[in-house]
Amino acid sequence: MVATLAPRPDGALVSGAPRVSAYLIRSAIVASLCGLLFGFETAVISGTTEWLKAHFTLSYFELGFTVATALLGSIVGAFAIGKPTDAFGRRGVLFALALLFMTSALGCALAWNWTSFLAFRFIGGLAVGGASVVAPVYIAELSPAVYRGRLVTITQLNIVMGVVLAYLSNYCIGLLNLGDLEARWMFGVMAVPAVIFFLLLFFTPQSPRWLIGRGRMSEARVVLVRCGTDTGSVEQEIAGIARSFARASPEEREPLFQRKYLKPIALAVAIAAFNQLSGVNALLYYTRDIFTLAGADKTSALLQSVIIGLTLFVFTVAALSVVDHFGRRKLMLVGSIGYILSLSTAAYSFHTHAGGGALLASLIVFVASHAIGQGSVIWVFVTEIFPNKVRARGQALGVGTHWLLCAAVSWTFPVIAAHSSGVAFAFFASCMMGQLLWVLFVMPETKGVPLEQMQVELGIE
């Protein structure tokens, strides 16, 4: 039997929903800029792999390790960020992440040897891992349920914008023929949006749910008045959130790994694992190399990377507009089917040497499927399924799993692709058949369920 929650009737949600405030939208957009830096950091290296191999004299295995260094940082950042996020608040940690992004951008641009480059990429990975946990949690905790999916998905939209900006930046810098400085400029330009993000954070509030968990009711009341509530009553909202903490003091940390949280833990790990077993980050990190293997020259490969990035952006915008209407499961179903068809076609095009046109078409369908499904749903879904008491740590677990598998896939992909890209894409397609079954028979629908009600719907309390 399909696992389902009981989403609120759409009509009731709309009629009783608070009017979305400009303050809430601004705060969500600023927080989601963390996603833009996340996306830029993820994709920028795709235009520098030839330089890295030549400048540091790297083998394919060493190149894979160089790319995976940021991912190792992401694993550490994701798993370690939960405790600081609970201790210092979501907004406070976002300030620290902005500083890490600045350090990584400037450090990679000025790296004096391979070791220093790896160190600064690791720092960037710490920021990416932390951003993928904190930004979705922060926005989810600010947002009324009726708007939560769309507002959290702004983070994914900004991740995609960061990917597109990285590809466009790489393409434009590549046209300047800067020689050995080309790759350094590609890394360094990320410092600019990092500074902008840091400054804009001064105009955002702390999470009301974090404030209530710390007993700071008056501050939380001000934020809820400005951002809106699920109940229409600020006092009723505060009372409900306070009950969800079960009178625990800030120093009392309930363990995440216990029997009653087994279901959300399993759901978070599963969706995170399937996300990376699609091969999406292998594509983002090695876009240029994939098209080069299919016969494209340097300029054409960079341009086709831009096309991939723009496709990702367009379909993420589409997902943003429907995630709270159709729900999470339907988007995952559509995305899973698109994954299977596009990855199978890509594997076939490499096997038959069908040419760059067929490969480009299949990868366009692939990134569109990702944007509609996993790309938009994962960040919303994982923030929704954990109770307030363990949300940051639950999100850290799901995202840490995501980055752990991302590192494994991205490290091994150049070695496998150098021998047979078709085999790599066929493997990803088979994994997505498993995801389709998981969505059909296991994944619950979380659309429209208030965060404090979610634990009841999942049978936690």
N, C-alpha and C positions, 0 to 999 in steps of 0.2 A: 504494500500500500504506500502511496506517496505520502511523505511527511509534510504536513501543512500546518501553518499557524492560522490564526483567525484574524486576518486584517480587517480593519474597520471598514464599513461600507463607504464607498467613495462619496456618496452624497452627504453622509453625515460628517465626513471629514471636511468637506469643502464648506458646508454651511456653518460648522462649529469652529473652523480653523481661524486662528488669529491672522490678521492682515500682516503680510510680511513687511518688516520694517527695513528702511534704508540702512539703519545702523547695523542690523544683523547681516545684511548683504555685504556691506563694506567690510565688516569684521571677517566674514567668511572668505571674501576675496583676498584680503591681506594675508590671512593664514594660509590660503591655498597657494600663495606665491612661493611658499616652501616647496610645493610640488613642481613649480617651474624650474627651480634650481635643481631639484631631484632629477627632472627629465633632462636638463641640459648636461648635468654631470654624467648621466647614464649614456647619452648618445654622442657626446662630443668626441669620445675616443675613436669612434668609427672612422673619422676622417684622418686619423693620425697613425694608424697601425703600420703603414709602410715606413713612415719616419721612425717610429719606435724600433722596428726591426733593423733598419739601417743604422740609425744613430747609436743604438746600444748593442748592436750586433747580436740580435736575439734569434733563437731557434723558434719553431712553431710552439713547442712546449713552453718556452720562456715567454713568448708573446701571450699565450693563454694565461699564464700566471700573472703577467703584468695587468691584463684586463681584469682578472679575477681578484687582484689585490683590493680594488675598490669594493668588490663584492664581499670579500672577507671582512672589510671594514663595515659594510652594511649589516652583515650578520651580527658582529659585535655591537654595533650601534643599536640595532633593533632589539636584541635580547637584553641589553644593558639599560635601555632608556626608560623602562617601566618604573623603576624605583625613583630616579630623579624627577620623572614626570609627576609622580604622586607626591613627592616631597616638596618640590619647588613650584609646582603648578605648570599647566600646559604652556601658558604664555611665556613664563620665565625660561623654559627649555627652548622655545622657538628662538629667543634672542641668542642663546648659546649656539644653536644650529646655524644661524646666519653667520656668526663669526667663523665657524668651522668651514662653511662654504667659501668664504673670502680667503681663508688661509690656504685651502686646497687649490683654488684657482691661481692665486699668485705663486704658490709654491711649485705647482706643476709647470707654470710658465718659466720659472727661473731655475728649475732643477739642474744641478751641476753634474749629476751622474745617475745611473740607473737606481741605486739604492735610495737617493733622495727623492727621485720621482715616485718610487713605490711608496715611500713614507707619506708623501703628500696626497697620493691617490687613496691611500688607506684612510687618511683624515677626511677626504671627500666622501669616502664610503661610510664612515661613521655618521656624517651629516645626512646622507641619503637614508640610511637605516633608521636614524632617529626621526627624520621628516616623515617617513612612510608610516610611522606609528603615531606621532603626536598630532600632525595636522588633521587627519581624519577624526581622531578622538575629540580634539578641540572643537571642530565644527559641529560634530554630532551632538556634543554636550551643550552647545549654544542654541541648537535649532529645534523648533517644534517638530513633531513627527511628520506632519503633512508636508513639510518642506525639506526634511532631513536628507532624503535621497538625492535631490537635486543639488542641495548646497554642498554635501560631502563630495558629490561627483565633480564639483568645480575644481577640487584638488586634482582629480584625474585629467580634467581639461587642461589645467596648468602644467601637469606632467607632460602631456602631449605637446602643449605650446613650447615647453622647454626643449623637447625632442626636435620639433620643427625649427626652432631658433638655432639649435646646435647644428642641424643639417644646413640651414641657410647660411649661418655664420661660417661654417667650414667651406661651403661652396664659394662664398664671396671672397674669403681669405685665400682660397686656392687659386682664384683668378688673378690675384695680385702678384703671383710668382715671387714670394718672399724667401724662397729657398729654405735654409735650415731654420729660419725664424717662423716659418708658416705654422708649424704645429704648436709652437710656444704661444703664438697669438690666439690660436684656436682655444687653448686652455685658459689663457689669461682674461679673455673678455667676460668670463662668468663673474668676475669680481664686481662688475657694475650692477647687475640685478641683485647681487647679494647685499651690497650696501643699501640699495633702495628698500629691499625687504626689511633690513634691520631698522631703518628709520621709520617705516610705516607701522611697525609693531608697537610703537609708543602710543598709537591711536586706537588700540584694540583692548577689550576687557579681559579679565581672567574668566575661566570657565565657571559658570554659576554652580555646577554640580561639584566641582573641586572646592569652591568656597564653602558650600553647605557642608561638605565632608569635613571641613576644618572648623566648622561652627561659626563662620563669618556670615551670618544671616543677612545683616543689613547691606553688605556689599553685594551679596547674591541677589537681593531684592532689587537693587538698582539695575543690575544686568538683565534680570528677567523682565522687568518693566520695559526695558528698551528693546529686548530681543523677542519677547513673546513667550507664551506658554501653551501646553497641550490642553489644559483645563479651562483656560479663560480667566482663571483666578491665580494671582501670584502667590497668595498665602496658601492656597490649596496645593499649588505646585511645589512650594517649599516643603510643605508637610509630607507630601508623597516622596520627594527625593530624600528627605531626612529619614523616613521610614526605611528606605532601601538600603541605608547604611547600617541599619539594625543596631543603632546606638553605639557603634564602634568608635573609639577615640581615634584621632589621627595616627597615634602610635601603634594601634592594634591593626596589624596587617593580616587579613584572613588569607590562608594559603590558597593559591590558585589550583594546585594539583590535589584535588580531592574528588571523591566520587560524585558529588552533586554537580560538579562542573564538567564532568566527562563529556556530555553531549556538545556543549559549545566548543570545548577544546578539540574534539574530533572534527567538528564542522570547520573550524578555523584552519586546522592543519591540512584538511583535505582540499579546501578551495585554494589555499596557498600553494600546495604541492602541484595541483593541476595547472595553476597559472603558469608555473615555470616549465612544466613538462610539455607545454604547447610550443616551447622554443622561442617565445616572443623576445626575450632579452638577448638570445643568441643573434636574432635578426637585427635588433637595434644596435648591438655592439659591433657586428660584423657586416652591416648592410653593404658597404662599399666592397668588401672582399667577396661577398656572395655574388654580386653582379660582375665583379672582375672574373671570378671563376666561370661565369656564364659567357664570357667573351667581351664584356664592355671595357672601354678604356677608362682612364682615371677621371676625366671630366664628366663623361657620360655616367659613370658609376656614382659620382657625387650628385649629379642632377637627378638620377633615379632615386637616390636616397631622399631627396627633397620631396619627390612625388609620393614616396611611401609616408613620409612625415605629414604631408598635407592631407593624405587620405585618412590617416589616424586622427587628425584634428577634426575633419569634417564629420566623421562618424561618431567621435566622442561628443561633439555638440548635439548630434541626433540622439545619442543615448541620454544625455543630460535632460533633454526635453521629455523623455518618456519613462525614465526609471521609476518615477513615483506614480505613473499611470498604469503601465503594464506590470510592474513589479519586477523583482530580482530573478525569479525562476524563468519567466518567459524569455528574458533577455539572455540568460545563460543557455537556454535551449537553442535559440537562434544562433548564438555565438558558437556553440559546440558543433552544430551541423556545418556552419561555415568553416570552422577549423578543419574538420575532417576532409571536406571537399577540397579546400585550397592546399592543404599540406600534401594530400595525395597527388594533386596535380603538380605541385612543385617537385615532389620526388620523381614523378614520371618524366617531367621536362628535363631534369638532370640525367635520368637514366637513358633517355632517348636523344639527348643533346638537341632538344627542340629549339633552343635559342633564347636570347634575352627577352624577347617580347612575351613569350609564353610564361616565363618565370616572373616577369614584372606583373603580368595580369594575375597570376596566382597569389603573389605576395600582396597585391592590392586587396584582393578578397580576404586574405589572411588578416591583415591589419584592420580591415573594416569589421571583420568578425570579432577580433579581439576588442576593439573599441566599443562595439555594441554589447558584448558579453562580459568576459572576465575583467577587462580593463576598467570598466565603470562599476561593476558590481562588487569586486573584492573589497575595496576600501570602505564601501558602505556596509556590506554584510558583516564583516568582522567586527566593526565598531558596534553593531546592533545586538549581537548575540550574547555579549558578556554583561553581567550586572555592574552597577556603578562601583562596587567595592573592589572589583578585580579587572575593570575594563582596560586600563592602561597596560597591565601585565598580560591580559589575554590578547590584546592587540599586538603586543610585543612578541608573544609566542607565535601568532599567525604570521606576522611579517618576518620574524626571524626565520621561520621555516621557508618562507618565500625566498629570502636572500640566500639561505643555505643551498637550496636547490639551484638557484640562479648561478651561484658560484660554480657548482659542479658542472652544470650544463655549459656555461660560458668558457670554463677552463678547458673542457674536453672537445668543444665544438671545432676549433680550428684544426686540431689533429685529425678528427674524424672526417671533417669536410675536405681536408687535403687529399684524402684517399677516396671518399665517396660521399658527396653532398646528398645524393639521392637516398642513401641509407639513413642519414641523419633526419631528413624530412619524413621518411616513412616511419621512423621510430616515434617522432612527435605526433604523427597522425594516429598511430595505434593508441598512444596515451590519451588522445582526445576522445577516442571511442569509450574509454573508461570514464572520462568526465561526463559524457552524455548519459551513461547509465547512472552515475552518481546524482546528477541533476534530476533525472526522471524518478528515482526511487528513494532518495535520501534527503536532498536539500529542501529545507522549509522555506516558505514565503514569509518575509519580514516586513513587507510594505505596510506603512501606516500604523505600525504598532508602537506606542510610546515606549521609551527605553525602560521605564520602571515596570511596565507590564510584560516586557519581553521575557523576564525570568519566570513569570507565571506560565506564559504560553509554552516555554520550553521545558516546563516541569521541574525547574530548579527549586522554586519555592511555592 
